[in-house]
Amino acid sequence: MKGFPTGNSGCSVELPGWILAEIGRHTFNIVQVVRGSSAWVVSSRVQVGGRLAKYAGVLSIVGALILVGSTPSFAKSGKSTVLRSELAKFADCPTNVAHVATCLYSSTTSTTFEIDSTTVSSTSPTTLSFGIEYTTSGAPIVVLPDNGTPAMQAPAIPVPGGLSGISLLGSGELAVTATAQLVGLPTMNLGALLTGKGPGLTLPVDVLLGTPTGLLGDDCTLGDSAGPITLNLTTGTTSPPGPNTPITGSTGTLTSTNKGLLTISGLTLVDNAFAVPGAQNCGEDGLVDEPIDIQKGLPSPAGSNTAILSGSSYTAPASLVRRYLG
């Protein structure tokens, strides 16, 4: 970590080496810096030029509050009440885990999965909530909630056609829902998010299939922890095998507060280069595995599937969350 000199504060902001290398190729002006209890934190907008400006908002996607080491004190009780309300979304952040420096919460406004010829979509939120610690080089490491709450919570999305495969008969007892579940530790690559090249957020998931009658059982899934569906999500442009063609995400719009809270809205993460395995554990002794595979075209190879997640992401210094939420 090296210090980056500020314009008139007489002190420095700690930045990882790889960000310094990027800054070296662009104009970087910190407008205002406020001192916290043990570090200097950016408290207003950062102006950057060239490509870095285009991708600066990406830091909020994965909780990269690398510029935030601690938080200022707030004396007025009214402001404290408002702040506590703003921080409520970070209640599942593992702030008691050593070295967790940042809390992240993301929520989608639109989720679409295309698996072979089947498309499922929902406007109900899928949420991500976890903490982030950093290596000495500034690389982020995800830390899952330690209170028993799943880091990813997704809605049960109706599958068109249900068990019958026929749209008009896919409701009632024949209805099927699909729910994405996190089955491994997410990983992040801030450099990829800054440049839009390559995956910035990787999610190992499976898809739980359910029916109102319980015909499929409690553990009918596409993928599992040993062989997950691996989503390599990017805010840039994908490079899938055929028949899929490239699609492009969006870094959205970044806003910030002088308390170290960052929000990015209009965010879109995409991947259309992942494979989906066949069904497993569906029905008694897996008797429904093969019918599901035949009906839904499973397993579905890379280049035949798409994931698009749009929404907003929020980050806060873990020290601030710890102070106001306990």
Summary of the structure (lengths in Angstrom):
residues: 326
radius of gyration: 21.7
end to end distance: 29.4
largest distance: 70.6
contacts: 1087
relative contact order: 0.17
helix: 19%
strand: 35%
